[in-house]
Amino acid sequence: PSEFRSAADRLLAELHGRRIVGVLILVLGFVALGAGTEWLFRRGTARPQQRIVAQPMETVSERVRAIGLRLAFGVSEVAIFGLGSIGAFLAFDWPPLLHQVVLVYLIAAVVLRLALVLGRFLLAPNSGGPQDTERFRVVPLTADAARFWYRRLALFVGWFAFGRATLDVLSSLGFSPEARELVAYALGLGLLAIALNVVWTRPRASDALPNVTQPPARHAVTPWLLSLCLVLLWGFWVVGFMRLFWLLAVALLLPPAIKVARMASHHVSRPAAGAEAPSAPGLTAVFLDRGLRALLIAGAALLLAHTLQIDLVEMSGRDTLLTRLLRGALSSVVILLVADLIWQVVKSLIDRRLAQAEVLSPPGTEAAVRQARLRTLLPIFRNVIFVVLAVVAVMMALSALGVEIGPLIAGAGIVGVAVGFGSQTLVKDVFSGVFYLLDDAFRVGEYITSGSYKGTVESFGFRSVKLRHHRGPLFTVPFGVLGAVQNMSRDWVIDKLTVGVSYDSDFDKAKKLIKQIGKDLAEDPEFAPNIIEPLKMQGVEQFGDYGIQIRLKMMTKPGEQFVIRRRALALIKKAFDENGIRFAVPTVQVADRKEAGPVAAHQALKLVKPPPPE
C-alpha cells in the first residue's frame, strides 16, 4: 500500500495543475485521432478492398495475391492507427512520467491490433466485416474453430501486452522489484489460466478440421500432460530457470507450429474447386511448407541461442571444443534443411511428371512409348537422387561438426569392397537391373515372361522387379534371376487360329467368308486401331480324324489379339452356319452287316480307281 501511495503522489505531482479527467479525455482524444485516421484510410481504400474481396481465388497465384493484399491492407491500417495516435501524442510536450505511462499503453494497444490483424489473416473468423470471408482463411478450420482460436489469441496477446506495459509503468512509478515480481507472477497466473482454458476447451479435430471423416482419437491423458507442462513452464519462470523455460516452450510450440504451417501451405496451394486433386504436391506447396518449416526451426534455434546467452558472432571468432560443436550443429541444421528442400522439390517434380505419364496414350504411338519409358526410369532416378542427396548431406554435416570425412570415405570404400565380396548376389541383382534398363528390355506396364515367372511389370526396385500375374499374384523377382526375358508387349504380335471343318466343305467359299470377316473387323471402329494386318486364311494345316484343319492368321497390337480373336471366332461360326459349312465333329456311320463288306469294298475301289481319261 505504501508503494501505491508513493506512486500516486508522484503521478499527482506530475499532473500538478492538470485535472485527471482532462488528461484522460486528452489521451482518449489521441486514441480517437488514431482511430479516425484509420477510418479515413479505410474509407479511402474501400473500393480496392472490395475488389480484393470480389476477385476470384481459383488458382494458387490468385489466392496468394488476394491473401497477401488483404494482409498488407490490415498492417497498413494498424500503421495508420499507430501514426495517428502515438505520433500525435509524441508531438506534444508532456510531463516525463505521464509521457512514458501513456506511450507504453499506446504501444501495447498497437501490439494487440497487430495480433488481431495476424489472427484475421490466418483464421478469417467472420468477425471483422465482409473481408473475413472463409475463402480468405489460411489455416483450414471450421468457422467455430476459427473464432475460438482467434478469441483466445486476442485474449492471450492482449493480456500479455497490457500486463507487460503495466510492469513497465510500475517500474517508472518507483515500485520495488519485489512488488513488481508479485504483480508479474499474478499476471503470469492469468496467462496460465488462459492456456489451461485452451487445453481443456479446444475443439476436437472432427469439429475443427473440415472434411475429416476419421479424426485421430484424442487420448484422455493428453490434456493432463499439456497442463502439467504449462504449470512447469510457469514454475520455471517463477524460480528463474529461464533456460529450462525456453527449452520446454520451444519443445511445446515448435511441432504444432510446423504442423499448422504445413496445413496452411497445402490449403493455400490447393487446386481449384472441381479440379482433380494432384497426386503430388505442387512446387508452391513445397516451397511454402519447407520454407516456413525452415524459418520456424531457424527462429527457434536463434531464440534458444539468445536465451542461452550464446553470441553467434563472438562464437565464430573463438576456436574451442564447445564453439566448434555449436557451429557444427547450426551448420548441420542448415545443411539438412537445404537438402530436405532440394529433395522435396525434386521429388515433387518427378511425382508430377509420373502423374502426367499415367494418362495413357494410344498403344504403339511414340507418346505411349515415351510414357512407358518415363514410368520405368523416373522412379529409379528418384531413388538415386535420394541416396546421393542423403550421402552428401550427411558427409557435409559430419564435416561441419569437425569430423574428417577423407578417412571416412576411404574406410567406407574398403568396407564397400568387403561387403561386395560378401554379397555377390545382391551386387549381381543391382548390376543386372542396370543393364536391363540400359538395354530397355522391359518397361512398366509391359507383359513379360521369364522362366516360370510372367506378368505385367508394375514397378522397379534397386534389385528386383514386381510382376503382376494376370490372375492376381504379385511376383517380386530379383534381376539376377530373370535371365532371358520374353517381352510380350512390344510392337506387334501375330495370332494364329486353327479351325476344323468337315471333308465335304467348300474351301473356296470358306476362304472368301474368312477374308470378308477380316475386312469387317478391320473396318470396325472398335477393333480397327488395334489391327495391323487383317484376318486371312493361310490354307490347310493338316488332315484330322474328323475333318480338315485350316490355319488363320492376323497381326495386331500386343495384348489386343485376345479380344479380336474372340470376336473373329464368333463371326466365323455365324458365317459358316449361314453358308452351310459344317465344322468337324466326331461322327459314326452305321451300316447293315450284309452291306458292310460291299460298301467298304466299293469305297476302296473308288479311292484306288484311276480317273477316266479326258
C-alpha positions as CSV (number, residue, x, y, z in Angstrom):
1,P,0.0,0.0,0.0
2,S,2.8,2.4,0.8
3,E,4.2,1.9,-2.7
4,F,0.9,2.6,-4.3
5,R,0.6,5.8,-2.2
6,S,4.1,6.8,-3.2
7,A,3.3,6.1,-6.9
8,A,0.1,8.1,-6.7
9,D,1.9,11.0,-5.1
10,R,4.5,11.0,-7.9
11,L,1.8,10.9,-10.6
12,L,-0.2,13.7,-9.0
13,A,2.9,15.8,-8.8
14,E,3.4,15.2,-12.5
15,L,-0.2,16.3,-13.1
16,H,0.1,19.4,-11.0
17,G,-2.2,22.0,-12.5
18,R,-4.0,19.4,-14.7
19,R,-7.2,17.5,-13.9
20,I,-7.1,13.7,-14.2
21,V,-10.4,13.8,-16.1
22,G,-8.9,16.2,-18.6
23,V,-5.8,14.1,-19.0
24,L,-7.9,11.0,-19.7
25,I,-10.0,12.9,-22.2
26,L,-6.9,14.1,-23.9
27,V,-5.4,10.5,-24.0
28,L,-8.7,9.2,-25.4
29,G,-8.6,12.0,-27.9
30,F,-5.3,10.8,-29.2
31,V,-6.7,7.3,-29.4
32,A,-9.7,8.7,-31.3
33,L,-7.4,10.6,-33.6
34,G,-5.6,7.3,-34.4
35,A,-8.9,5.6,-35.0
36,G,-10.1,8.5,-37.1
37,T,-7.1,8.4,-39.4
38,E,-7.6,4.7,-39.7
39,W,-11.2,5.2,-40.6
40,L,-10.3,7.7,-43.2
41,F,-7.7,5.3,-44.6
42,R,-10.3,2.6,-44.7
43,R,-12.8,4.8,-46.4
44,G,-10.2,5.9,-49.0
45,T,-9.3,2.3,-49.8
46,A,-12.8,0.9,-49.6
47,R,-13.0,0.2,-53.3
48,P,-9.7,-1.6,-53.7
49,Q,-10.5,-3.7,-50.7
50,Q,-13.9,-4.5,-52.1
51,R,-12.2,-5.6,-55.4
52,I,-10.0,-7.8,-53.4
53,V,-13.0,-9.4,-51.7
54,A,-14.8,-9.8,-55.1
55,Q,-11.9,-11.1,-57.2
56,P,-11.7,-14.8,-58.0
57,M,-9.5,-17.1,-55.9
58,E,-9.5,-20.2,-58.1
59,T,-5.8,-20.6,-58.9
60,V,-2.9,-20.6,-56.5
61,S,-1.5,-17.3,-57.8
62,E,-4.8,-15.6,-57.4
63,R,-5.2,-17.0,-53.9
64,V,-1.8,-15.9,-52.8
65,R,-2.2,-12.5,-54.3
66,A,-5.5,-11.8,-52.7
67,I,-4.4,-13.1,-49.2
68,G,-1.2,-11.0,-49.4
69,L,-3.1,-7.8,-50.4
70,R,-5.5,-8.4,-47.6
71,L,-2.6,-8.8,-45.1
72,A,-1.0,-5.6,-46.5
73,F,-4.1,-3.6,-46.0
74,G,-4.6,-4.9,-42.5
75,V,-1.0,-4.0,-41.5
76,S,-1.4,-0.6,-43.2
77,E,-4.5,0.1,-41.1
78,V,-2.6,-0.6,-37.9
79,A,0.3,1.5,-39.0
80,I,-2.0,4.4,-39.7
81,F,-3.6,4.0,-36.3
82,G,-0.1,4.0,-34.7
83,L,1.0,7.1,-36.5
84,G,-2.3,8.9,-35.8
85,S,-2.3,8.1,-32.0
86,I,1.3,7.7,-31.0
87,G,2.7,10.2,-33.5
88,A,0.2,12.9,-32.4
89,F,0.9,12.1,-28.7
90,L,4.7,12.5,-29.2
91,A,4.2,15.8,-31.0
92,F,3.1,17.4,-27.7
93,D,5.2,18.3,-24.7
94,W,4.1,16.1,-21.8
95,P,5.5,15.6,-18.3
96,P,8.1,12.8,-18.5
97,L,6.3,10.3,-16.2
98,L,2.9,10.7,-17.8
99,H,4.5,10.7,-21.2
100,Q,6.1,7.3,-20.5
101,V,2.9,5.8,-19.0
102,V,0.7,6.8,-21.9
103,L,3.2,5.8,-24.5
104,V,3.7,2.3,-23.1
105,Y,-0.1,1.6,-23.1
106,L,-0.5,3.0,-26.6
107,I,2.3,0.7,-27.8
108,A,0.5,-2.2,-26.1
109,A,-2.7,-1.3,-28.0
110,V,-0.8,-1.3,-31.3
111,V,0.7,-4.7,-30.5
112,L,-2.8,-6.0,-29.8
113,R,-4.0,-4.6,-33.0
114,L,-1.2,-6.3,-34.9
115,A,-2.1,-9.6,-33.2
116,L,-5.7,-9.1,-34.3
117,V,-4.6,-8.5,-37.9
118,L,-2.5,-11.6,-37.9
119,G,-5.4,-13.6,-36.4
120,R,-7.7,-12.3,-39.1
121,F,-5.1,-13.1,-41.8
122,L,-4.7,-16.7,-40.6
123,L,-8.1,-17.6,-39.4
124,A,-10.7,-15.2,-41.1
125,P,-13.1,-15.6,-38.1
126,N,-16.0,-13.8,-39.8
127,S,-15.9,-11.2,-37.0
128,G,-14.4,-8.2,-38.8
129,G,-16.8,-7.5,-41.7
130,P,-17.0,-8.7,-45.2
131,Q,-13.2,-9.1,-45.6
132,D,-13.2,-12.0,-43.2
133,T,-15.0,-14.4,-45.5
134,E,-14.0,-18.1,-45.2
135,R,-12.3,-18.2,-48.6
136,F,-9.6,-16.0,-47.2
137,R,-8.8,-18.4,-44.3
138,V,-5.2,-19.5,-44.5
139,V,-5.4,-22.3,-41.8
140,P,-8.1,-24.8,-42.8
141,L,-10.5,-24.7,-39.9
142,T,-14.2,-24.6,-39.5
143,A,-15.9,-21.3,-38.7
144,D,-16.4,-22.2,-35.0
145,A,-12.9,-23.4,-34.5
146,A,-11.5,-20.3,-36.3
147,R,-13.5,-18.0,-33.9
148,F,-12.3,-20.0,-30.9
149,W,-8.6,-19.7,-31.7
150,Y,-9.0,-16.0,-32.8
151,R,-10.5,-15.0,-29.5
152,R,-8.0,-17.0,-27.4
153,L,-5.2,-15.4,-29.4
154,A,-6.5,-11.9,-28.9
155,L,-7.1,-12.6,-25.2
156,F,-3.6,-14.1,-24.7
157,V,-1.7,-11.3,-26.6
158,G,-3.8,-8.6,-25.0
159,W,-3.2,-9.9,-21.5
160,F,0.5,-10.2,-22.2
161,A,0.9,-6.8,-23.9
162,F,-1.0,-4.8,-21.3
163,G,0.5,-6.8,-18.5
164,R,4.0,-6.1,-19.7
165,A,3.0,-2.4,-20.1
166,T,1.7,-2.4,-16.6
167,L,5.1,-3.8,-15.3
168,D,6.9,-1.1,-17.2
169,V,4.6,1.6,-15.7
170,L,5.2,0.2,-12.2
171,S,8.9,0.4,-12.7
172,S,8.6,4.0,-13.8
173,L,6.4,4.8,-10.8
174,G,9.1,3.6,-8.5
175,F,7.7,0.2,-7.3
176,S,10.2,-2.1,-5.7
177,P,11.5,-5.2,-7.5
178,E,9.6,-7.4,-5.1
179,A,6.3,-5.7,-5.7
180,R,6.8,-5.8,-9.5
181,E,7.6,-9.6,-9.2
182,L,4.5,-10.2,-7.3
183,V,2.4,-8.4,-9.9
184,A,4.2,-10.2,-12.7
185,Y,3.5,-13.6,-11.0
186,A,-0.2,-12.7,-10.7
187,L,-0.3,-11.7,-14.4
188,G,1.6,-14.9,-15.2
189,L,-1.2,-16.9,-13.5
190,G,-3.6,-15.1,-15.8
191,L,-1.7,-16.3,-18.8
192,L,-1.5,-19.8,-17.3
193,A,-5.3,-19.8,-16.8
194,I,-5.9,-18.7,-20.5
195,A,-3.5,-21.5,-21.7
196,L,-5.2,-24.1,-19.5
197,N,-8.6,-23.0,-20.8
198,V,-7.3,-23.6,-24.3
199,V,-6.1,-27.0,-23.4
200,W,-9.3,-28.2,-21.9
201,T,-11.9,-26.4,-24.2
202,R,-10.2,-26.5,-27.6
203,P,-12.3,-28.0,-30.4
204,R,-11.7,-31.6,-31.3
205,A,-10.2,-32.5,-34.7
206,S,-13.5,-33.7,-36.0
207,D,-15.1,-30.3,-35.2
208,A,-12.1,-28.1,-36.1
209,L,-10.9,-29.6,-39.4
210,P,-13.3,-29.7,-42.4
211,N,-13.8,-32.9,-44.3
212,V,-12.4,-35.1,-41.6
213,T,-14.2,-38.4,-41.6
214,Q,-12.0,-40.3,-39.2
215,P,-10.0,-37.9,-36.9
216,P,-7.3,-39.3,-34.7
217,A,-8.6,-40.2,-31.3
218,R,-7.6,-37.8,-28.5
219,H,-6.1,-39.6,-25.6
220,A,-7.6,-38.8,-22.2
221,V,-4.1,-38.2,-20.7
222,T,-3.1,-35.6,-23.3
223,P,-4.8,-32.6,-21.6
224,W,-3.3,-33.6,-18.3
225,L,0.2,-33.8,-19.8
226,L,-0.2,-30.5,-21.5
227,S,-1.5,-28.9,-18.3
228,L,1.5,-30.3,-16.4
229,C,3.9,-28.8,-18.9
230,L,2.2,-25.4,-18.7
231,V,2.4,-25.5,-14.9
232,L,6.1,-26.4,-15.2
233,L,6.6,-23.5,-17.6
234,W,5.1,-21.1,-15.1
235,G,7.2,-22.7,-12.3
236,F,10.4,-22.4,-14.3
237,W,9.7,-18.7,-14.9
238,V,8.9,-18.1,-11.3
239,V,12.1,-19.7,-9.9
240,G,14.2,-18.1,-12.7
241,F,15.1,-21.3,-14.6
242,M,14.8,-19.4,-17.9
243,R,16.9,-21.8,-20.0
244,L,14.6,-24.7,-19.0
245,F,11.7,-22.4,-19.6
246,W,12.6,-21.6,-23.2
247,L,13.7,-25.2,-23.9
248,L,10.3,-26.5,-22.8
249,A,8.4,-23.7,-24.5
250,V,10.2,-24.4,-27.8
251,A,9.6,-28.1,-27.5
252,L,5.9,-27.5,-26.9
253,L,5.3,-24.9,-29.6
254,L,7.6,-25.8,-32.4
255,P,5.9,-29.2,-33.5
256,P,2.3,-27.7,-33.6
257,A,3.6,-24.6,-35.4
258,I,5.2,-26.7,-38.1
259,K,2.0,-28.7,-38.4
260,V,-0.1,-25.6,-38.8
261,A,2.4,-24.2,-41.3
262,R,2.1,-27.3,-43.4
263,M,-1.7,-27.3,-43.2
264,A,-1.8,-23.7,-44.3
265,S,0.7,-24.1,-47.2
266,H,-1.3,-27.1,-48.6
267,H,-4.5,-25.3,-48.1
268,V,-3.3,-22.1,-49.9
269,S,-1.9,-24.2,-52.8
270,R,-4.9,-26.4,-53.1
271,P,-6.3,-27.0,-56.7
272,A,-9.3,-25.0,-57.9
273,A,-12.8,-26.1,-56.9
274,G,-14.0,-29.0,-59.0
275,A,-10.5,-29.8,-60.3
276,E,-8.9,-33.1,-59.6
277,A,-6.5,-33.1,-56.7
278,P,-2.9,-33.8,-57.9
279,S,-1.3,-36.9,-56.8
280,A,1.8,-34.9,-55.7
281,P,2.1,-31.5,-54.1
282,G,3.0,-28.6,-56.4
283,L,6.1,-26.5,-56.1
284,T,4.2,-23.7,-54.4
285,A,3.1,-26.1,-51.6
286,V,6.6,-27.5,-51.3
287,F,8.3,-24.1,-51.1
288,L,5.7,-22.8,-48.6
289,D,5.8,-25.9,-46.5
290,R,9.6,-26.4,-46.4
291,G,10.3,-22.7,-46.4
292,L,8.0,-22.0,-43.4
293,R,9.4,-25.0,-41.6
294,A,13.0,-23.8,-42.2
295,L,12.1,-20.4,-40.9
296,L,10.4,-21.8,-37.8
297,I,13.3,-24.1,-37.0
298,A,15.9,-21.3,-37.6
299,G,13.9,-18.9,-35.5
300,A,13.7,-21.4,-32.7
301,A,17.4,-22.0,-32.9
302,L,18.1,-18.2,-32.7
303,L,15.7,-17.8,-29.8
304,L,17.4,-20.6,-27.9
305,A,20.8,-19.1,-28.7
306,H,19.7,-15.8,-27.4
307,T,18.1,-17.2,-24.2
308,L,21.2,-19.4,-23.6
309,Q,23.3,-16.2,-24.0
310,I,25.2,-17.6,-27.0
311,D,26.8,-14.8,-29.0
312,L,27.0,-16.3,-32.5
313,V,29.2,-13.5,-33.8
314,E,31.7,-13.8,-31.0
315,M,31.5,-17.6,-31.0
316,S,32.6,-17.6,-34.7
317,G,35.8,-16.0,-33.7
318,R,36.7,-18.5,-31.0
319,D,38.1,-21.9,-31.5
320,T,37.2,-24.1,-28.6
321,L,35.6,-27.5,-28.5
322,L,32.2,-26.1,-27.4
323,T,32.2,-23.4,-30.1
324,R,33.2,-25.9,-32.8
325,L,30.4,-28.2,-31.7
326,L,27.8,-25.4,-31.7
327,R,28.9,-24.0,-35.0
328,G,28.9,-27.5,-36.5
329,A,25.4,-28.2,-35.1
330,L,24.0,-25.0,-36.6
331,S,25.7,-25.7,-39.9
332,S,24.4,-29.2,-39.9
333,V,20.8,-28.0,-39.3
334,V,21.2,-25.6,-42.2
335,I,22.6,-28.3,-44.5
336,L,19.9,-30.8,-43.6
337,L,17.2,-28.2,-44.2
338,V,18.6,-27.2,-47.6
339,A,19.0,-30.9,-48.6
340,D,15.4,-31.6,-47.5
341,L,14.2,-28.6,-49.6
342,I,16.1,-29.8,-52.6
343,W,14.8,-33.4,-52.2
344,Q,11.2,-32.2,-51.8
345,V,11.4,-30.1,-54.9
346,V,13.0,-32.8,-57.0
347,K,10.5,-35.4,-55.6
348,S,7.6,-33.1,-56.4
349,L,8.8,-32.6,-60.0
350,I,9.3,-36.3,-60.6
351,D,6.0,-37.3,-59.0
352,R,4.1,-34.7,-61.1
353,R,5.8,-35.9,-64.2
354,L,4.9,-39.5,-63.3
355,A,1.3,-38.4,-62.7
356,Q,1.2,-36.9,-66.2
357,A,2.7,-40.1,-67.6
358,E,-0.1,-42.1,-66.1
359,V,-2.5,-40.7,-68.7
360,L,-2.3,-43.4,-71.3
361,S,-1.8,-42.6,-74.9
362,P,-2.9,-44.9,-77.8
363,P,-0.8,-48.1,-77.7
364,G,2.1,-48.2,-80.1
365,T,2.4,-44.5,-80.5
366,E,5.6,-42.6,-79.7
367,A,3.8,-40.9,-76.8
368,A,2.9,-44.2,-75.3
369,V,6.5,-45.5,-75.7
370,R,7.8,-42.3,-74.1
371,Q,5.4,-42.5,-71.2
372,A,6.2,-46.2,-70.5
373,R,9.9,-45.2,-70.6
374,L,9.3,-42.4,-68.1
375,R,7.3,-44.7,-65.8
376,T,10.2,-47.1,-65.8
377,L,13.2,-44.7,-65.3
378,L,11.8,-41.9,-63.2
379,P,11.3,-44.0,-60.0
380,I,14.9,-45.3,-60.3
381,F,16.1,-41.8,-60.9
382,R,14.2,-40.5,-57.8
383,N,15.7,-43.2,-55.6
384,V,19.2,-42.5,-56.9
385,I,18.8,-38.8,-56.2
386,F,17.6,-39.5,-52.7
387,V,20.6,-41.7,-51.9
388,V,23.0,-39.2,-53.4
389,L,21.5,-36.3,-51.5
390,A,21.4,-38.2,-48.2
391,V,25.0,-39.3,-48.5
392,V,26.2,-35.8,-49.5
393,A,24.2,-34.1,-46.7
394,V,25.4,-36.5,-44.1
395,M,29.0,-36.1,-45.2
396,M,28.7,-32.3,-45.2
397,A,27.1,-32.3,-41.8
398,L,29.9,-34.5,-40.4
399,S,32.4,-32.2,-42.0
400,A,30.7,-29.2,-40.3
401,L,30.9,-31.0,-37.0
402,G,34.7,-31.3,-37.4
403,V,34.8,-34.9,-38.5
404,E,37.5,-35.7,-41.1
405,I,35.5,-37.3,-43.9
406,G,38.5,-38.2,-46.0
407,P,39.5,-41.3,-44.0
408,L,35.8,-42.0,-43.5
409,I,35.3,-42.1,-47.3
410,A,38.3,-44.3,-47.7
411,G,37.2,-46.6,-45.0
412,A,33.7,-46.7,-46.5
413,G,35.3,-47.7,-49.8
414,I,37.1,-50.6,-48.2
415,V,34.0,-51.7,-46.3
416,G,32.1,-51.5,-49.6
417,V,34.5,-53.8,-51.3
418,A,34.4,-56.3,-48.5
419,V,30.6,-56.1,-48.4
420,G,30.6,-56.5,-52.2
421,F,32.5,-59.7,-52.0
422,G,30.3,-61.0,-49.2
423,S,27.1,-60.1,-51.0
424,Q,27.8,-61.1,-54.6
425,T,24.1,-62.0,-55.2
426,L,23.0,-58.5,-54.2
427,V,25.6,-56.9,-56.4
428,K,24.6,-59.2,-59.3
429,D,21.0,-58.2,-58.9
430,V,21.8,-54.5,-58.9
431,F,24.1,-54.6,-61.9
432,S,21.7,-56.9,-63.8
433,G,18.9,-54.4,-63.2
434,V,21.1,-51.5,-64.5
435,F,21.9,-53.5,-67.7
436,Y,18.2,-54.4,-68.2
437,L,17.3,-50.7,-68.0
438,L,20.1,-49.8,-70.4
439,D,19.0,-52.4,-72.9
440,D,15.4,-51.2,-72.5
441,A,14.4,-54.9,-72.1
442,F,11.1,-54.1,-70.5
443,R,9.1,-51.1,-69.1
444,V,6.4,-50.5,-66.6
445,G,3.1,-51.8,-67.9
446,E,4.5,-54.4,-70.3
447,Y,3.8,-58.1,-70.0
448,I,6.9,-60.2,-69.9
449,T,7.8,-63.9,-69.4
450,S,11.0,-65.2,-67.8
451,G,11.3,-68.8,-66.9
452,S,8.4,-69.7,-64.6
453,Y,7.6,-66.0,-64.0
454,K,5.2,-64.0,-66.1
455,G,3.1,-60.9,-65.6
456,T,2.8,-57.2,-66.1
457,V,5.7,-55.1,-64.8
458,E,4.3,-52.9,-62.0
459,S,7.4,-51.3,-60.5
460,F,11.2,-51.5,-60.1
461,G,13.4,-51.5,-57.2
462,F,17.2,-51.5,-56.8
463,R,17.5,-55.2,-57.0
464,S,14.1,-56.6,-58.1
465,V,11.1,-56.1,-60.4
466,K,7.5,-56.7,-59.4
467,L,5.4,-58.7,-61.9
468,R,1.6,-58.9,-61.6
469,H,0.2,-62.2,-62.9
470,H,-2.9,-61.9,-65.0
471,R,-4.7,-63.9,-62.3
472,G,-3.7,-61.6,-59.5
473,P,-0.5,-63.0,-57.8
474,L,2.4,-60.5,-57.5
475,F,5.9,-61.8,-58.1
476,T,9.0,-60.0,-56.7
477,V,11.8,-61.3,-58.9
478,P,15.5,-60.3,-58.4
479,F,17.1,-59.1,-61.6
480,G,19.8,-61.7,-61.3
481,V,17.2,-64.5,-61.5
482,L,15.4,-63.2,-64.6
483,G,17.8,-64.4,-67.3
484,A,16.4,-64.3,-70.8
485,V,13.2,-62.1,-70.9
486,Q,10.4,-62.6,-73.4
487,N,8.6,-59.3,-73.9
488,M,5.0,-59.8,-75.0
489,S,4.1,-56.1,-75.3
490,R,6.4,-54.7,-78.0
491,D,5.5,-53.5,-81.5
492,W,3.2,-56.2,-82.8
493,V,2.0,-59.8,-82.3
494,I,0.9,-62.5,-84.9
495,D,-2.0,-64.6,-83.7
496,K,-2.7,-67.9,-85.4
497,L,-6.0,-69.7,-85.2
498,T,-6.9,-73.3,-86.2
499,V,-10.5,-74.2,-87.3
500,G,-11.7,-77.7,-88.2
501,V,-14.2,-78.2,-91.0
502,S,-15.7,-81.3,-92.5
503,Y,-14.2,-83.0,-95.5
504,D,-17.1,-82.1,-97.8
505,S,-16.8,-78.3,-97.0
506,D,-16.4,-75.7,-99.8
507,F,-12.9,-74.4,-99.1
508,D,-13.2,-71.5,-101.6
509,K,-16.3,-70.3,-100.0
510,A,-14.7,-70.6,-96.5
511,K,-11.7,-68.6,-97.7
512,K,-13.9,-65.9,-99.1
513,L,-16.0,-65.8,-95.9
514,I,-12.9,-65.5,-93.7
515,K,-11.5,-62.8,-95.9
516,Q,-14.7,-60.8,-95.6
517,I,-14.7,-61.2,-91.9
518,G,-11.2,-59.9,-91.7
519,K,-12.2,-56.8,-93.7
520,D,-15.3,-56.2,-91.5
521,L,-13.1,-56.4,-88.4
522,A,-10.5,-54.0,-89.9
523,E,-13.3,-51.5,-90.6
524,D,-14.9,-51.8,-87.2
525,P,-14.1,-48.6,-85.2
526,E,-13.7,-50.7,-82.1
527,F,-11.1,-53.1,-83.5
528,A,-9.6,-51.1,-86.4
529,P,-7.0,-49.2,-84.3
530,N,-5.5,-52.4,-83.0
531,I,-5.4,-54.4,-86.2
532,I,-2.2,-54.2,-88.2
533,E,-2.9,-57.0,-90.8
534,P,-6.5,-58.3,-91.1
535,L,-7.6,-61.9,-90.6
536,K,-7.0,-64.2,-93.5
537,M,-6.9,-67.9,-94.3
538,Q,-3.4,-69.4,-94.9
539,G,-4.7,-72.8,-96.1
540,V,-5.0,-76.4,-95.0
541,E,-2.9,-77.2,-91.9
542,Q,-3.5,-80.9,-91.7
543,F,-6.0,-83.7,-92.2
544,G,-7.6,-84.7,-89.0
545,D,-9.5,-87.8,-87.9
546,Y,-12.8,-86.0,-88.2
547,G,-12.1,-83.1,-90.6
548,I,-9.6,-80.8,-92.1
549,Q,-7.7,-78.3,-90.0
550,I,-7.4,-74.9,-91.7
551,R,-4.9,-72.2,-90.4
552,L,-5.9,-68.5,-90.0
553,K,-3.6,-65.6,-89.2
554,M,-3.8,-61.9,-88.2
555,M,-1.4,-59.3,-86.9
556,T,-2.5,-57.0,-84.0
557,K,-1.0,-54.7,-81.4
558,P,0.3,-56.6,-78.3
559,G,-2.4,-57.6,-75.8
560,E,-5.3,-56.9,-78.2
561,Q,-5.3,-60.2,-80.0
562,F,-7.4,-61.9,-77.4
563,V,-10.4,-59.6,-77.8
564,I,-10.2,-59.6,-81.6
565,R,-9.8,-63.4,-81.7
566,R,-13.0,-63.9,-79.7
567,R,-14.9,-61.6,-82.0
568,A,-13.5,-63.3,-85.1
569,L,-14.4,-66.8,-83.9
570,A,-18.0,-65.7,-83.2
571,L,-18.3,-64.2,-86.7
572,I,-16.8,-67.3,-88.3
573,K,-19.3,-69.5,-86.5
574,K,-22.2,-67.3,-87.7
575,A,-21.0,-67.1,-91.3
576,F,-20.3,-70.8,-91.6
577,D,-23.7,-71.7,-90.3
578,E,-25.4,-69.4,-92.7
579,N,-23.5,-70.8,-95.7
580,G,-23.7,-74.5,-95.0
581,I,-20.1,-75.0,-94.0
582,R,-20.0,-77.6,-91.2
583,F,-17.4,-77.8,-88.5
584,A,-15.5,-81.0,-88.0
585,V,-17.1,-83.1,-85.2
586,P,-16.7,-86.8,-84.3
587,T,-19.2,-88.9,-86.4
588,V,-20.1,-92.6,-86.6
589,Q,-21.6,-94.3,-89.7
590,V,-23.8,-97.3,-89.1
591,A,-24.4,-99.8,-92.0
592,D,-26.0,-103.2,-92.3
593,R,-23.7,-106.2,-91.9
594,K,-24.6,-107.6,-95.3
595,E,-23.9,-104.3,-96.9
596,A,-20.9,-103.6,-94.8
597,G,-18.5,-105.6,-97.0
598,P,-19.7,-104.4,-100.4
599,V,-19.9,-100.9,-99.2
600,A,-16.4,-101.0,-97.8
601,A,-15.1,-102.6,-101.0
602,H,-16.9,-100.1,-103.1
603,Q,-15.4,-97.2,-101.2
604,A,-11.9,-98.8,-101.5
605,L,-12.3,-99.2,-105.3
606,K,-13.3,-95.5,-105.6
607,L,-10.2,-94.5,-103.8
608,V,-7.8,-96.6,-106.0
609,K,-9.7,-96.4,-109.3
610,P,-7.9,-94.1,-111.7
611,P,-9.9,-91.2,-113.1
612,P,-11.5,-91.7,-116.6
613,P,-9.5,-90.2,-119.5
614,E,-10.5,-86.7,-120.6
